[in-house]
Every structure is written in structure tokens, then in C-alpha cells.
């Protein structure tokens, strides 16, 4: 009898253990997160499988159990939308001998809703019903009472951007840590509510409550334009705010923030200002005004930054040509993002980036390499090209675009692209659609390599003010690079080369008075003086302009006039040792000998290895290059032209680009590539062994002589000491 009693007691204990329920809760279903059919889940834990029933009012629910870590079971029952549970109505849930309250919110209602949080676990409180959110790593989206909630556990901005693209509700509210808010300020949402750091929210349950600080947020939709929230700490109201929706903001369906025409340019860091607050600028266009645009820039190491637009320029051609005979309607917006040394700390490194015109409009993923300002004992390459169409009806400029696409696909290593002017033919043609096509097509290369342009005559526009060019293409804008000067001048340092860009349009077209010419010459000389003083670090100087100093087309007045009009500059280039003068305008490639005032410089240091002059050493004037064969159909020259006294080499009809190799402080190598036949058609070396370099060599020689002299003195002293000891020993013996 006693034995039977013990068995009954053990069975009762076993049954009791089987039905020991804990951590019971109601979880939000995918109906609110992903438009699913599951409204909610009833979840509880038990140490053994439990056979107790779950009922909602009189409706019985079935549930499934799964064993966790050989320790306990998780039991889950599903409340489906087919069960005809009504929203915002209280239902009693019986779970064994425990009771829960269920009140499901609507998706698109306007009932108040409250939120609590503890260490990344969130709950919704609908009246007295507590609904827990499923565990999540980064973010979770809910559509509750017309509010699109984005709950943030980890500040993964990329994930948040994707979440914002989900069009839920009438309001978008982000809830997360204060530290994440600063990274999201450029995104478009209605309200960010901070969960204060170092405060913990009670994990509210029906059977227990932790004794910690309680943060509670109550939200109320007043109307379609006003949202109110109250922020409580330990039941004390600490903040109250009414959020006013910006009714002036253009609706996304009516705007076009898709980015296009992205282009990279160098900032002030590469100028004499050496300002690391602006290393690289990335510009892109949108057809609408999109102030919430930003760029995601990252690498494979530690950089993962989201950078908002720093400037938006409006190019409204109808305003520019207001009260004129021209009928323009074109409008575009140029969005500029500046990157400093905090965002891109490592020069010479490749960074990936993606552009968001807004949270819903993203570009493809691109990458670029930040060029080095300082020399690093490596060979560096620069691409030169000019005079290129934005279309390819005759398949000319397309060959150049295709070549750029190939070097980008192969991740070829070039520092920058230097464009010598005349884009699109013309930028303002067809109500600026020609220029717009150019921006879209040039993404092939300008999204990958920094672009350094100088304007040409076809870039000036119908009013000769260079409006499209000035607003669309960036350059380090110092005080000399202004609208009054038609952006005539800027210069940058890259490694061993100081690059100068100037635009003498008014001078070569004889539209400048002497004061304007003198001022431009003064600007040039000041920069050349600074470059000369810095020559011990940056020994090479290369000047870029659309307009050639010399050219071989006898029918073009510029070929017989430019060297006269630009004579003051030519003297400066000779006096300050400019190595190469790059230009375009003529629609082919041409290399001319170093001339001054139309006279050969063969007797002033030029060394040649025959008529093609592949070696130029210590020349008294620059080598003159015309790089105008990148591909255009506006005018096809009958080349080559009859040679002039200075003409060394000309190409024919085929497209081409030039590539400069910077080897060291004494040697440059340049080659011209025919892009149709894919071969080098011209090349030359420039050797520079003078000036500061020679002084350095002299200094090195003096140090060598001094060291040798010191060695001789030490050797003589040792010999004298040894000889003296020998004499002394001989006398003693």
C-alpha cells in the first residue's frame, strides 16, 4: 500500500513538472511585418512536454513544441487571420492556469500605441495587451496603426535604407539608440525617437516585473499631418512633442531623384591650400531637387560611412537665358558630396561607393582610387584626351567610351583623367540634351577615375558664359577661379607633377583687352613661382589648355596666330621650365617640337635620336601636344596636314588617347594609343636634369667628398698613431 502511494505521488510530481509553464508571451506575427497571414503567436516554455490546452475565449488552439539544448521546450501556437479575430478588441487567453490579454492593433488605424524596450528587446502595449517583437539582429519593420516603425538594434545604415524603401503607413518613425541618429540625419523619415543610453525598460509581463528604470513611449496620430508622442521615464513625463509632417515636401511619386552622371574630382587638398577637409568631391545629377541624397562609401577594412549632400546647384537654363532670343527649358540639379580625411583616411586606396538620390533611388555600385599627393617611389599613369562627342552615330566616340569601359573592367591603375576641352558638341545643343547625354555616358570613366577638365570653345554656351560647364564640372575653386575669369585657372599637385589648367578663350579669339591679358599672365606667373619654389618636392610642371600653342592646319587661323596671342605665356613656360604643354581643339593627335616665338630650340639643350625626336632632354621650351582625337563627329579633319617646321608627328582619322608615365624626378614617358588598331603610334621621353635636381646632385656629391675626406683623416690618424707606437717600441728595445 505504501509502495502504491509513493508511485501516485511521483506521477503527480511528474505531471506537475510537465506542466510547469514560464516565460509566456504574445509575439507579433508576420501580418504586421511582411503582409503575412499570421496575426500573432502564443509562446511559452516548459521543462517537459506539456499537454495543457490554450484557448482564446472558447476557441481552442493547437501548438507545436521543440526541444532546446536538452533543457526545456519552446511551445508555440499560431493565431491566423482566418480565425476572425477582430482588431482592437480584448480577448482572454487561457494558458493552463495562467491568463493573458490579447488586443491586436490595426495596420491602418489611428489608435494610440505604446512602446517599451529592454536591451534590444521591444514590446508594443495596445491598451493593456502586451505584444512582444520577435528577436532580431539589426532592424525590424512594423506597420501598426498607420505608422511604419523601424526598430533598430544595430545601426546598419544600409539595412535601414532598404527598410525606408518599404512604403508602409502614413508616418515613418525610427526608434533606436541616440548614437545611430547622427548617422541617419540625411535620410528621409518623419521622426527618430531616441532610446536614451544607460536607461533600461521593464520587460513587462503579466507575472513579473524587473525593478529597473522604465522608458515608455506613447504615440498618437492627431491627423494626417500631426503625430504626437510622450516620452516617460519611470512613469514621469520627460518629453512631449508634436511632429508636423512637411506638407511642402515633394511627394516621391512626383519627383525623380535617380542619380546619374556621377563624376569624381579633386578637392582643395591637392592645391597649395593642402586642405584635408576636402580631398575628393563626388558630383551627380538628379532631375528633381533631392536634398536628402547621400553616398555610402566603404572599403574592405574599417571605412563604412554615409555622407550627405553638401551642396546642390540648380542649372535652370530658362532662367539663365531669360529675356533673350533663346528658348531653353532644361533643368537639372547638381548634387555635390565632399569627402575629407576622416571619411577617406587612406590615400592611394580603393574605396567602393553607391549613390542614393534619396532612400528610394540608388545607383549601381562603383569604386575609385584616391590618388596620392606625395611621391611614393612608384610609377604613376595619367590619361589625356579631348574633343569627344556624347553620342556615337558615326561610331567614333563610342570607341573611346568602350576603351574606358575596358580599362575600368580590368581595374587598370591610373591616377586621374585630364580632359582638354570640348565636350558633347555642344553641351547646350538640343536644349542641353546633348550635354545631358554626355553626363550620362561619361559615367563610364568619371565614376571610376577623378576627372580634371579644362573648358573649350564648344563648352562656352550660346551666351559665352560657360554656364553648363561651370556648374556641372568641379575644380579646386580658389579665388582666381571665378565666374569673372570664366574659370580660367586652377592647379593641383599629384606626386612629382604640378598640373596647371588655364582657359585663354578670350585671348585667342582676340576678345580681351591688354589689362585682362596682363592679369591672366600675372596669375600664371604667381603659380609658376610657387611651383618653382616647391620644385624640390614636385619637380615637373605640365600645363593644360584647350588651345594649342602650335598646330599644322594652315587653313586654321589659330595655327598661325596662337603662338603670337599666347606669347607672354610661352615666355613664362620657358623661363620656369614647363616640360609639356597639353592641348586639343584640332581634331587629331599632333606632337610639335619645343619652339619659342616660332623658332626651333634644337641648340638650347634639345637632344634627338633622329627626325622623330623620341628623346627630349633639358629642353628650353615645352614639348607641345595636341590631344584632340578622342572621338567627335562635328568636324572630321583631312589629316595629316602638311608638316610645319615644328611638326614632329600627326595621326590620321582614328580615335586615340595619350598616356603619361611618371617614372621619377628626371624621366617622363608619353605614348599615344590608336584605339581602333589598339597600338602605340607615337612615343617620347622627356629627361630633366637641371635646376633643383642638379643642385641636389651637387649636394650629394659634396656629401660624398666630405665623407671620403673624413675617412682619409681617420685613416691618417690611425696610421700616425700606429707608426708612433712602432717608433716608441723600437727606441725602448
C-alpha positions, 0 to 999 in steps of 0.5 A: 500500500505504501509502495502504491502511494509513493508511485501516485505521488511521483506521477503527480510530481511528474505531471506537475513538472510537465506542466510547469509553464514560464516565460509566456508571451504574445509575439507579433506575427508576420501580418504586421511585418511582411503582409503575412497571414499570421496575426500573432503567436502564443509562446511559452516554455516548459521543462517537459512536454506539456499537454495543457490546452490554450484557448482564446475565449472558447476557441481552442488552439493547437501548438507545436513544441521543440526541444532546446539544448536538452533543457526545456521546450519552446511551445508555440501556437499560431493565431491566423487571420482566418480565425476572425479575430477582430482588431482592437478588441480584448480577448482572454487567453487561457494558458493552463492556469495562467491568463493573458490579454490579447488586443491586436492593433490595426495596420491602418488605424489611428489608435494610440500605441505604446512602446517599451524596450529592454536591451534590444528587446521591444514590446508594443502595449495596445491598451493593456495587451502586451505584444512582444517583437520577435528577436532580431539582429539589426532592424525590424519593420512594423506597420501598426496603426498607420505608422511604419516603425523601424526598430533598430538594434544595430545601426546598419545604415544600409539595412535601414535604407532598404527598410525606408524603401518599404512604403508602409503607413502614413508616418515613418518613425525610427526608434533606436539608440541616440548614437545611430541618429547622427548617422541617419540625419540625411535620410528621409523619415518623419521622426527618430525617437531616441532610446536614451543610453544607460536607461533600461525598460521593464520587460513587462509581463503579466507575472513579473516585473524587473525593478529597473528604470522604465522608458515608455513611449506613447504615440498618437496620430492627431491627423494626417499631418500631426503625430504626437508622442510622450516620452516617460521615464519611470512613469514621469513625463520627460518629453512631449512633442508634436511632429508636423509632417512637411506638407511642402515636401515633394511627394516621391511619386512626383519627383525623380531623384535617380542619380546619374552622371556621377563624376569624381574630382579633386578637392582643395587638398591637392592645391597649395591650400593642402586642405584635408577637409576636402580631398575628393568631391563626388558630383551627380545629377538628379532631375528633381531637387533631392536634398536628402541624397547621400553616398555610402562609401566603404572599403574592405577594412574599417571605412563604412560611412554615409555622407550627405549632400553638401551642396546642390546647384540648380542649372535652370537654363530658362532662367539663365537665358531669360529675356533673350532670343533663346528658348531653353527649358532644361533643368537639372540639379547638381548634387555635390558630396565632399569627402575629407580625411576622416571619411577617406583616411587612406590615400592611394586606396580603393574605396567602393561607393553607391549613390542614393538620390534619396532612400528610394533611388540608388545607383549601381555600385562603383569604386575609385582610387584616391590618388596620392599627393606625395611621391611614393617611389612608384610609377604613376599613369595619367590619361589625356584626351579631348574633343569627344562627342556624347553620342556615337552615330558615326561610331567614333566616340563610342570607341573611346567610351568602350576603351574606358569601359575596358580599362575600368573592367580590368581595374587598370591603375591610373591616377586621374583623367585630364580632359582638354576641352570640348565636350558633347558638341555642344553641351547646350545643343538640343536644349542641353540634351546633348550635354545631358547625354554626355553626363550620362555616358561619361559615367563610364570613366568619371565614376571610376577615375577623378576627372580634371577638365579644362573648358573649350570653345564648344563648352562656352554656351550660346551666351559665352558664359560657360554656364553648363560647364561651370556648374556641372564640372568641379575644380579646386575653386580658389579665388582666381577661379571665378565666374569673372575669369570664366574659370580660367585657372586652377592647379593641383599637385599629384606626386612629382607633377604640378598640373596647371589648367588655364582657359585663354578663350578670350585671348585667342579669339582676340576678345580681351583687352591688354589689362585682362591679358596682363592679369591672366599672365600675372596669375600664371606667373604667381603659380609658376613661382610657387611651383618653382619654389616647391620644385624640390618636392614636385619637380615637373610642371605640365600645363593644360589648355584647350588651345594649342600653342602650335598646330599644322592646319594652315587653313586654321587661323589659330595655327598661325596666330596662337603662338603670337596671342599666347606669347607672354605665356610661352615666355613664362613656360620657358623661363620656369621650365614647363616640360609639356604643354597639353592641348586639343581643339584640332581634331587629331593627335599632333606632337610639335617640337619645343619652339619659342616665338616660332623658332626651333630650340634644337641648340638650347639643350634639345637632344634627338635620336633622329627626325622623330625626336623620341628623346627630349632632354633639358629642353628650353621650351615645352614639348607641345601636344595636341590631344584632340582625337578622342572621338567627335563627329562635328568636324572630321579633319583631312589629316595629316596636314602638311608638316610645319617646321615644328611638326614632329608627328600627326595621326590620321582619322582614328580615335586615340588617347595619350598616356603619361608615365611618371617614372621619377624626378628626371624621366617622363614617358608619353605614348599615344594609343590608336584605339581602333588598331589598339597600338602605340603610334607615337612615343617620347621621353622627356629627361630633366636634369637641371635646376633643383635636381642638379643642385641636389646632385651637387649636394650629394656629391659634396656629401660624398667628398666630405665623407671620403675626406673624413675617412682619409683623416681617420685613416691618417690618424690611425696610421700616425698613431700606429707608426708612433707606437712602432717608433716608441717600441723600437727606441725602448728595445 
